[in-house]
Amino acid sequence: MIITDKMFYPELIDVYDGKGTLDTLVDYAANKLAELGFIETTYQEALKEREREYPTGLQTPSFAVAIPHTDPSHIKKPFIYIIKLADSVTFGQMGTTDEFVSAKYAFFLGFDKGEDQLQLLQNLMAMFMDKKVMRQLEKEFDKTEILTIVTQFFKTESEK
């Protein structure tokens, strides 16, 4: 199974220069995902609710990221929507309800079934721990290059 072949799409790489809250970012992402046919109409509210109950912000050794996701019932087609945030967005820290991180990237995950979820999360965590890759992502603003950096890492991981 090669995740890069079924979950990464060039049209799902963005540099978000909007300012605002987590809700504003979720609205932005949901609108694009809906327009492209990746999600059900229930996705937006379900994601906001899940993020309130189970925050997805994560402080990596390099910088904070977030991996917002919700139940497969809200997904039409699996995806990873990578959004580089020109201005950090505050997410709740994973595993807490009262700690927060200022994320520089959001990796919106859309699973239609659980079989790819573990592999994907393992690859993401490995990437988040790779300071070289994360430094490249931190500096990069070109969408094509962001996609190349991430997919190259995933392909390398799948060969291990």
PAZADO-104350 format. One line per field, with one value per residue (C-alpha): x, y, z; residue number from 0. Coordinates in Angstrom, 1 decimal. Layout:
N
east = (X, ...)
north = (Y, ...)
up = (Z, ...)
fimar = (NUM, ...)
! end
This chain:
160
east = (0.0, 1.4, -0.5, 1.0, -0.9, -4.3, -4.4, -2.2, -3.5, -1.8, -5.0, -5.0, -1.8, -2.4, -0.7, -3.3, -2.6, -5.9, -5.9, -8.3, -9.3, -9.4, -13.1, -12.1, -9.5, -11.9, -14.4, -11.8, -10.7, -14.2, -15.3, -12.4, -12.9, -16.6, -16.1, -13.7, -16.1, -14.0, -16.4, -20.0, -22.1, -21.7, -17.9, -17.5, -19.5, -18.3, -14.7, -15.2, -17.0, -14.3, -11.5, -13.2, -13.4, -10.2, -7.7, -5.1, -2.4, 1.1, 4.4, 7.1, 10.8, 10.8, 7.4, 3.8, 1.5, -2.1, -3.7, -7.5, -9.7, -13.1, -15.1, -15.0, -18.8, -18.1, -15.6, -16.5, -12.9, -9.7, -7.3, -4.6, -5.1, -1.8, -2.2, 0.9, -0.3, 1.3, 0.1, 0.0, -3.4, -4.1, -5.1, -5.7, -2.7, -3.4, -4.3, -5.3, -8.3, -6.5, -3.1, -2.6, -0.1, 0.4, 0.5, 2.4, 0.9, -2.4, -2.6, -6.4, -6.8, -9.8, -10.1, -12.8, -11.8, -9.4, -6.9, -4.6, -5.0, -2.3, 0.3, -0.5, -0.2, 3.1, 4.5, 3.3, 4.8, 8.1, 8.1, 7.3, 10.4, 12.7, 14.2, 15.7, 12.3, 10.5, 13.1, 12.4, 8.7, 9.1, 11.0, 8.9, 6.0, 5.7, 2.8, 4.5, 7.6, 5.6, 3.9, 7.3, 8.9, 6.1, 5.5, 9.2, 9.3, 6.3, 7.8, 11.1, 9.2, 7.2, 10.4, 11.8)
north = (0.0, 3.4, 6.1, 8.8, 7.3, 7.4, 10.3, 13.2, 15.6, 18.7, 20.6, 19.8, 21.8, 25.3, 28.3, 29.9, 33.6, 34.3, 35.4, 34.1, 31.2, 27.5, 27.7, 30.1, 27.7, 24.7, 26.7, 27.5, 23.8, 22.4, 24.8, 23.6, 20.0, 20.2, 22.0, 19.2, 16.4, 14.9, 15.4, 15.0, 18.1, 16.9, 17.2, 20.8, 20.7, 17.2, 18.3, 21.4, 19.3, 16.6, 19.2, 20.7, 17.3, 15.7, 18.5, 17.6, 20.2, 18.7, 20.3, 18.6, 19.1, 21.7, 23.5, 22.9, 21.2, 20.0, 16.9, 17.6, 14.6, 13.2, 10.0, 8.2, 8.7, 12.3, 11.4, 10.7, 10.1, 9.7, 12.7, 14.5, 18.3, 20.1, 23.7, 25.8, 28.6, 32.0, 33.1, 30.5, 29.2, 28.1, 24.5, 22.6, 20.4, 16.7, 14.8, 17.9, 20.2, 23.3, 23.5, 25.1, 25.3, 27.7, 25.5, 26.4, 23.6, 21.7, 18.3, 17.7, 13.9, 12.2, 8.5, 6.5, 3.4, 2.5, 0.3, 3.2, 5.2, 3.6, 3.6, 7.2, 8.3, 6.4, 8.1, 11.5, 11.1, 10.0, 13.0, 15.3, 14.0, 14.4, 17.9, 18.1, 17.5, 19.8, 22.6, 22.3, 22.5, 25.5, 27.5, 26.4, 28.4, 26.8, 24.3, 22.0, 21.9, 21.2, 18.3, 17.0, 17.2, 15.3, 12.6, 11.9, 11.4, 9.0, 7.1, 6.6, 5.5, 2.9, 1.4, 0.8)
up = (0.0, -1.0, 0.8, -1.5, -4.4, -2.8, -0.3, -1.7, -4.3, -5.7, -5.3, -1.6, -0.8, 0.3, 1.9, 4.1, 4.7, 6.4, 10.0, 12.5, 14.7, 14.4, 13.3, 10.4, 9.3, 9.5, 7.5, 4.8, 4.6, 4.6, 1.8, -0.4, 0.4, -0.3, -3.6, -4.7, -3.6, -0.7, 2.2, 3.2, 4.3, 7.9, 7.9, 8.9, 12.2, 13.0, 12.7, 14.9, 17.6, 17.5, 17.8, 20.9, 22.5, 21.3, 20.3, 17.6, 18.1, 18.5, 19.5, 17.4, 18.0, 15.3, 15.5, 16.3, 13.8, 13.9, 12.5, 12.5, 11.5, 12.2, 11.7, 8.3, 8.0, 7.0, 4.3, 0.6, -0.7, 1.4, 1.5, 3.3, 3.0, 3.9, 4.8, 5.6, 7.9, 7.1, 10.6, 13.3, 14.4, 17.9, 18.4, 21.6, 22.6, 21.9, 25.0, 27.0, 27.3, 28.7, 26.9, 23.5, 20.6, 17.8, 14.7, 11.6, 9.6, 9.6, 8.1, 7.6, 7.5, 5.8, 6.3, 4.7, 6.5, 9.2, 7.4, 6.2, 9.4, 11.5, 8.7, 7.9, 11.5, 11.9, 8.8, 9.9, 13.4, 11.8, 9.6, 12.5, 14.3, 11.3, 11.9, 8.4, 6.7, 9.1, 8.5, 4.8, 5.3, 7.6, 5.0, 1.9, 0.6, -2.9, -3.0, -5.4, -3.3, -0.1, -1.8, -3.1, 0.4, 2.1, -0.6, -0.9, 2.9, 2.7, -0.2, 1.6, 4.8, 2.8, 1.4, 4.9)
fimar = (0, 1, 2, 3, 4, 5, 6, 7, 8, 9, 10, 11, 12, 13, 14, 15, 16, 17, 18, 19, 20, 21, 22, 23, 24, 25, 26, 27, 28, 29, 30, 31, 32, 33, 34, 35, 36, 37, 38, 39, 40, 41, 42, 43, 44, 45, 46, 47, 48, 49, 50, 51, 52, 53, 54, 55, 56, 57, 58, 59, 60, 61, 62, 63, 64, 65, 66, 67, 68, 69, 70, 71, 72, 73, 74, 75, 76, 77, 78, 79, 80, 81, 82, 83, 84, 85, 86, 87, 88, 89, 90, 91, 92, 93, 94, 95, 96, 97, 98, 99, 100, 101, 102, 103, 104, 105, 106, 107, 108, 109, 110, 111, 112, 113, 114, 115, 116, 117, 118, 119, 120, 121, 122, 123, 124, 125, 126, 127, 128, 129, 130, 131, 132, 133, 134, 135, 136, 137, 138, 139, 140, 141, 142, 143, 144, 145, 146, 147, 148, 149, 150, 151, 152, 153, 154, 155, 156, 157, 158, 159)
! end
